[in-house]
Amino acid sequence: MGGYSCNEHCCHLVDGSCSIYENRPFVCRLFGTSEDLKCGGCIPEKYLSSAETQKLVSQYVAIKKKQETENA
């Protein structure tokens, strides 16, 4: 995943901050906001449910596939 490993370490973290924040991948935007992608130090007002998270991921994948088809 472009410099990410499954052990929750990101090569884009510099001094505890995201060095690519404005261009971070979709999964990073969900991290800490979903029941499925909880962050130890993140406590949102409400976590997205697993179903809500899956719906967003499905919509994102559909958009990316459409963009790839249009750009082919």
C-alpha positions, -999 to 999 in steps of 0.1 A, spaced: 0 0 0 26 26 -10 49 25 20 25 11 45 28 -21 64 2 -42 82 18 -35 116 3 0 117 36 17 109 36 44 82 67 57 65 50 90 60 48 98 98 75 124 105 79 135 142 44 121 149 27 140 121 16 129 86 39 143 60 14 137 32 -18 148 50 -34 167 22 -28 138 -2 -32 108 22 -48 76 9 -85 68 15 -77 42 42 -58 69 62 -88 92 60 -110 64 76 -84 54 102 -96 63 137 -131 70 126 -144 34 122 -151 5 145 -130 -15 121 -100 9 121 -97 22 156 -67 43 167 -54 41 202 -54 78 207 -84 87 186 -119 91 201 -144 105 177 -179 116 188 -192 85 169 -174 57 152 -186 46 118 -202 11 121 -187 -18 101 -216 -16 77 -211 22 72 -173 17 67 -179 -11 42 -204 10 23 -179 39 20 -151 15 9 -174 0 -18 -184 35 -30 -147 45 -31 -137 14 -51 -166 19 -76 -155 56 -81 -118 45 -86 -129 18 -111 -150 43 -131 -121 68 -132 -97 40 -144 -122 30 -172 -127 67 -182 -89 72 -183 -82 40 -203 
